[in-house]
Amino acid sequence: MTDLEAKARANHRNGNNCSTSLAMAFADILGMSEAEAIRMVPPPRSIDGKCGTYLSVVAMLEKLGIDKAAEYEKAFLEKNGSLECKTLIAKRAGTGRNCNDLVGEAAAMLEEMIG
């Protein structure tokens, strides 16, 4: 687990939503404060009910000028089967995996895409 993934997971465990947990972890890379990064990312489910980890990473890729949103969406769908928050929660029920796992996975994927 990378430092950024651990930081994003810790942010989430400390009560932040999935979207802001990622933004806070990557604020330095984005060149902004945590508060600025939080304001930059959309809240979970705010766009067509989509998962906050998906929305946050897309917003950060755009902010960084990295044209990999389609690549991220494809990888996210391959790994999770849906972009919709409620579907992802339902699919993980009883599996021992939760939203914190999505936060960690999204952080790792974003870090890899940034290079």
C-alpha positions as CSV (number, residue, x, y, z in Angstrom):
1,M,0.0,0.0,0.0
2,T,1.4,3.4,-1.0
3,D,1.5,6.4,1.3
4,L,-1.3,8.1,-0.8
5,E,-3.5,5.1,-0.6
6,A,-3.0,4.9,3.2
7,K,-3.7,8.6,3.6
8,A,-6.9,8.4,1.5
9,R,-8.1,5.3,3.5
10,A,-7.3,7.1,6.8
11,N,-9.2,10.2,5.7
12,H,-12.2,8.0,5.0
13,R,-11.9,6.1,8.3
14,N,-11.8,9.5,10.0
15,G,-15.3,10.4,8.7
16,N,-14.7,12.0,5.4
17,N,-16.7,10.9,2.4
18,C,-15.1,8.9,-0.3
19,S,-14.7,11.9,-2.7
20,T,-13.2,14.3,-0.2
21,S,-10.9,11.5,1.3
22,L,-9.2,11.2,-2.1
23,A,-9.0,15.0,-2.7
24,M,-7.4,15.5,0.7
25,A,-4.8,12.8,0.1
26,F,-3.8,14.2,-3.3
27,A,-4.0,17.9,-2.4
28,D,-0.3,18.4,-2.5
29,I,0.0,16.8,-6.0
30,L,-2.9,19.1,-7.1
31,G,-0.9,22.1,-5.8
32,M,-3.7,23.2,-3.4
33,S,-4.7,23.0,0.2
34,E,-6.9,20.2,1.4
35,A,-9.8,22.7,1.7
36,E,-9.3,23.8,-1.9
37,A,-9.1,20.2,-3.1
38,I,-12.3,19.3,-1.3
39,R,-14.2,22.2,-3.0
40,M,-12.9,21.1,-6.4
41,V,-14.3,17.5,-6.3
42,P,-18.0,16.7,-6.7
43,P,-19.8,15.1,-3.8
44,P,-20.7,11.4,-4.0
45,R,-23.8,10.6,-6.0
46,S,-24.0,14.3,-7.2
47,I,-23.7,13.3,-10.8
48,D,-26.2,10.6,-11.9
49,G,-25.7,8.7,-8.6
50,K,-22.1,7.9,-9.4
51,C,-19.6,6.8,-6.8
52,G,-17.6,9.5,-5.2
53,T,-14.3,7.7,-5.8
54,Y,-15.0,7.7,-9.5
55,L,-16.1,11.3,-9.6
56,S,-13.2,12.5,-7.5
57,V,-10.5,10.8,-9.6
58,V,-12.0,12.1,-12.9
59,A,-12.1,15.7,-11.4
60,M,-8.5,15.4,-10.3
61,L,-7.3,14.0,-13.6
62,E,-8.9,16.9,-15.4
63,K,-7.4,19.4,-12.9
64,L,-3.9,17.9,-13.5
65,G,-4.5,18.0,-17.3
66,I,-4.1,14.3,-17.6
67,D,-6.3,12.9,-20.4
68,K,-7.0,9.5,-18.9
69,A,-10.7,9.8,-17.6
70,A,-11.9,7.3,-20.2
71,E,-9.1,4.9,-19.3
72,Y,-9.9,5.3,-15.6
73,E,-13.7,4.7,-16.2
74,K,-12.9,1.5,-18.2
75,A,-10.6,0.2,-15.4
76,F,-13.1,1.2,-12.7
77,L,-15.9,-0.7,-14.5
78,E,-13.7,-3.7,-15.1
79,K,-12.8,-3.9,-11.4
80,N,-16.2,-3.0,-9.9
81,G,-18.9,-3.6,-12.5
82,S,-20.7,-0.3,-12.0
83,L,-20.2,3.4,-11.5
84,E,-23.3,3.8,-9.5
85,C,-22.8,4.2,-5.7
86,K,-25.8,2.2,-4.5
87,T,-25.0,-0.7,-6.9
88,L,-21.4,-0.8,-5.6
89,I,-22.6,-0.8,-2.0
90,A,-25.1,-3.5,-2.7
91,K,-22.5,-5.7,-4.5
92,R,-20.1,-5.4,-1.6
93,A,-22.6,-6.3,1.1
94,G,-21.6,-9.4,2.9
95,T,-18.2,-9.6,1.1
96,G,-16.1,-8.0,3.8
97,R,-15.3,-5.2,1.3
98,N,-16.6,-1.7,1.8
99,C,-16.3,1.9,0.6
100,N,-12.9,2.3,2.3
101,D,-11.6,-0.4,-0.1
102,L,-13.0,1.6,-3.0
103,V,-11.2,4.7,-1.7
104,G,-7.9,2.8,-1.5
105,E,-8.3,1.2,-4.9
106,A,-9.1,4.6,-6.5
107,A,-6.1,6.2,-4.8
108,A,-3.8,3.4,-6.2
109,M,-5.3,3.7,-9.7
110,L,-4.9,7.5,-9.7
111,E,-1.4,7.4,-8.4
112,E,-0.5,4.9,-11.2
113,M,-2.1,7.1,-13.8
114,I,-0.2,10.2,-12.5
115,G,3.1,8.2,-12.7
